[in-house]
Amino acid sequence: MRSKRYHSTLNTPDINQSCDVQQEIDNFLRALRSYPESFAHNPQLSFEQHLSGITASDVVSGGERRTH
């Protein structure tokens, strides 16, 4: 019994890391979908700036990252 409990404790960081990776993928895909409209309004906007803005707005609006 003790080994199972210890093992599950060790896996917790992997779950958190997986959620972080999934959040980054979701942000990237959302940026890909929304970039053409943003670029049409501001042709000076690079994709990197747009992605950075999406990432920043996600943190500000949600306060926390979504968990899976």
N, C-alpha and C positions, 0 to 999 in steps of 0.2 A: 504494500500500500504506500509506504513512504516513497519508494522510487517513482511511482506514478505522479505523486504530488510534486516531487522535486523536478521531474521531467517536464511537467506542464508549466512550471514556473520558468524554466529555461526557454520555453518556446514563446513566451509572451513578447519579447522584443521582436521576434520574427513576424508576429501578427501585426504589431504596430508598424514595422517597416513595410510590410505588404500593403497596409492601408495607406501609408504615405506615398508609396509608388503608384497605387491606383488613383489617388487624388491628383498626382502630377499628370498622369495619363489623361484623366478626365478634364483637367484644366487645359492641357494641350489640345485635345480634340475640340473643346468648346472654343478655344482661340482660333483654331483652323476654320470652324464654321462661321464665326463672327468677324473675322478679319476683313473679308472683302467689303462689307458694309462700312466698317470703320475706316478702311483705306479710301473708300469713295468720298467720305466726308473730310478726311485728312490724309492726302497723299504723302505727306512727310513722315507719317507714322510707320515705323518698321514693325515687322512681325514680332521681333524681340520686345519692343516697347509695348506692343499690344498684349502679348502674353504676360509680361510683367504687370501690366495694369489689371488683367483678369486675376492673376494670382493675388495681388494686393487687395483687390475688392472682395475676393473670396474670404480673406482673413478678416478684413474690416467688417463685412456684413455678417459673417457667421460667428466671429469671435473664436471659434474653435474649428478644427478640421473635422470633417465628417468621418465617422467610424463605420467600418463594414462588419 
